[in-house]
Amino acid sequence: MLGIIGGTGLGEALFGEAFSQEHVIDTPFGDPSGPIRTLSWAGLDVAVLARHGEGHVHPPSAVPYRANVHALKQLGVTQLLVTGAVGSLREEIRPRELVIVDQVIDRTYRREPSFFDRGMAVHVELADPYCPALRARLVAAAPGAHAQGTYVCIEGPSFSTVAESRAHRTWGADVVGMTAMPEARLAREAEMCCALLAFATDYDCWRPHAAGQTKQALLAEIIGHVKVATENAVGVLRRAVEELAASPPRPCPCQDALALAVWSRRDCISREAIERAGPLVAKYLGPGEGA
């Protein structure tokens, strides 16, 4: 099953009114951002979730990332495509352009970063936070996009200061946003292949705005960029979904990410911890195991 996480209205933009079911799912980590809608598209099962909830009510720090990914895991999602608006930190990444992110710098500090926060020590490999195989599908579906880029994820909800923006550039970051983490890390812990399609809405504040431009004019310009960039992203996602339906992905190391990641001695892991993780560890730890 393919999961898609994005903005409100993304599902309709991709699939129209083709959704057949709506799922309200309970998780050990609370409620997801909203119902998950599913459909079969060209023989491919697809699940779509609006990251910020209906009406965009969850700010980045309050998005229930763990509940979202766990709910998708419960439904059987193995491949996850996510989208997100970003500010550009590079002259060559112009507003309205797409970036298929390959690296992340995590500057968040208020979010729960892992499913495994108690009762079990789990350390996944995250050298490549996005699945190379799934990224390749996006690259093939987006010949005009930037095929790689480093995303610095800030806590928000305010945007960067000029000094921060300049610092992010010196770190090698290419775009800045607020939602890539812990989403990518959780997807890896859930053994999902994950890829991020970012769309630039403007240049971050390292680059001065045009002299004399009013705030109203700037906002109108950004809204125009968002509209076009979103349309571009929808086109890429639609081609990627069609390609995945025509040629299902092969088994991938992402889908065995926990094979060597559980460091706790099995007889010391509590049953409560195993039950809480549920489908995340089901193929490694049975319901009867645990102290």
N, C-alpha and C positions, 0 to 999 in steps of 0.2 A: 504494500500500500504506500502511496505517495502522500506525504503531508505538505501543506502549504501554509505558512504563517505570514501574514502581511497586514495591510491597512484595511479599514472598514470599506466594504464595497469591492475588494479585490476579487472575491469569489464570483460576484455577478459580472464583473468585467471579463473574467476568464470564461465562465461557463453559462452565463445567462441565468435562466430559471431551471436548469437541468438537475438541481439538487433533489435527491430522493428521500433523504433522511436527515433528521437533526438530533444530535446526541447531547444529552446533559449528563456529564460524567462526574462522579465523586472520586476524589483522589486523597491519599494520606497527607497531601500537601495543600489542601484547601480546594477552592473552586477555580476552574480555569477562567480565562478572560470572558468566556461566553460559550454558548453551544457550539459544538463542532458539526459542520454540515458535510455530508458525504454524497458521493455519486460515483457512477461508473462512466468513465470517459474513454471511448475507443478500447474498451476492455480493461482499462486500468482503474483500479479503485483509488479514489482520491478523497482526502479529508482536508477541509479548509477551516482555519481559525483566524479570527481577527485579533491581533495581538493586544490592542488597546481597548477592546470591548466595543459593544454597540455605542455609537456616539462619541468614541474616542475619550473615554472617561478615566482610563488608567494612565497616569504619567509614567515615564520610563522606569523610575525607581519602584513603582507600585505594581508593575505588571507581574502577575503570578507566574513567573517563568517555570518554576518547578511543576506547578499544577498543569500548565499548558503541555509541557513535554511528556509528563507522566500520562496525561489523558490520551495523547496521541499514541503513546506506546501501548496503552490498554486496547486501543482500537486496532493495533497491528501495524502501525506505520514503521517502515524500514528506511525510507528515503525521505529527506526533509529539505524542501526549498523554502528559504526565507527571504523577504525583501525588507528594505529599509531606506529611508531618506538620509542623506549625509551632506555635510558641507565639504567642499573641496579644499585641500591643503596644497594643491599643486596647480600651477598655471596651466599645465597641459590637460588637466581634468576639468573640462568646462561644464558649467551648469547645463542640465538636461542629458548629460552623458551617463553611461552605465559603467559600473566597475564590478567585476567578479572577484570578490575579495579572497585572498589566500592567507593573510596573516592578521592577527589582532593584538593590540596592546590594551590591557584591561586596567582602566583607572577608576572602576566603580568601587564603592566601599560600603554601601548600605544594603546590598542584596545578598540573599543566601546563595552561595556559589555552587553548591553541590547537593545532590540527593543524600549523600552519605555523610551526614553531619553528626551522627551518634550511633554507637553500638556496632560499628563496622568501619574499619579503615580501608578505604578504596582509593587508589592513585592511578588514574588513567593517563596514558600518553597523550600529550596535546601539542607536540611539536608542530604538526600541521593541523590546525584547528578545523579546517574544512576538508572534506573528502576530495582527494584529487580526481577520482573517477567521476563523481557527480559534478564537480566543477568543470570537467572537460565537456560534459553534456551541455552545460550552460554556455561555455565558450563557443561550442559548435553552433548553438542556437542564436548567438549574438556576435556575428562577425565584426560589428562596428564598436563593440564594447572594449574597455580596458581589461585585458585578460588576467590581470593580477593587481593587487593593491593591498596596502596595510591600513587597517581600520583601527583608529584609537577610540575606544569606547569610554566616554565620560559619564559621570553620575547624573548630571543635570539636576533639576530641570532647566536651569539657566544655561545659556550658551557660554562658550569660552571667553576669557579675557584675551586681549591682544597678546599679552606676554605668554599665556598658556598656548595660544594658537601658534605663536612663533616657536615655542618649545616643542610642540608636537611635530612641527616640520623638521626640527633638528634631530628628532628621534627616528626619522624615516617614515613617519606616518603619511599616508596619501589622502585619507578622508577621515572625517570625524563624525561620530554619531552617538546615540545613547542606548541602543538596544541589542547590540551584537553579543554582549555578555550579561548574564551567564548562559544565554541561550545556546551558544555553540558548545560550551563545556557540558551542559546538561544533555545535549543531543549525543555527544560522545559517550557519556555515562550510560545513556539509554541504548547504546550500540546502533545508532542511526547514522547513515551517511547524510551529511548536511552540507549545503552550499548556500552562500549568501549573494544575492544580486542587489547591489546598492545603487541608488540613483542620486546624482548630485543635484541639489536644488539651488545652490549658490556657492560662492567662494566664502570660506570662513573668514573671520575678521582680521587675519593677518594681512589681507589685501584690502586696501582702502576702497570705499565706494566712490562712485563718480562724484566730483565736486558739485555741490548744489542740489543733489538728489534728495528729495523729501522722503520721510519715513513712509508716507502713503505710497509714493511712487516705487520705493524699494519693495514694499510688501506686495504690491501688484505685480512687480517683476518676478518675485520669488514664486507667487501663486501660479503665474504663467509657466515658470520652469517646472514646478511640481506637476502640473497638468500634462505637459508634454513628456516629462521623464516617466511619469506613471504609465502613460500610453505606450512608451517604448518598452518599459519593463513588462507590461502585460503581453505585448507581442512576443518578447523573448520567452516568457514563461509558457505561453501557449505552444510555441514551437518545441520547447523542451518537453512539455507534457506529451505532446504527440509523438516525439521521438522516443521517449521512455515507454510509451504504450506499444510502439512498433518494435522496439528492441529492448526488452527488460534488462535491467542491470545484472551483472554477474556478482557472485559472492565477493565480499570486500572485507579487508581487515577491520574496518570500522565496526562490522557486525560481530566481532569477537573482542571488542575493546576491553572487556572485563576479565578475559581469560587468565591474564597474569596480574590483574590489578587489585584483587582482593588480598590484602596483606595480613588480615586477621587470621588467627588460628581458628579453623572451622568449629572446633568444640568450645570456643570462647565467644562465638557470635550469638547474640540472644535471638530467640525466636521472634521476639517483637521486632527486632531490626530486620529480619528476613521477611516477615509479613509486611512491614512498612514499605520495603523496597519492591515487593511483589514481582511483577513481570520483569523488572530490571535485572533480577538475579535468578529468575526461575530456572534457567538452564544450568546454573552452577550450584544452587543451594535449594534443596527440596523443602516442602512445607514441614516435614517431620524433623528436619535438622535444626541445630541451634541448641544453645544451653538453656 
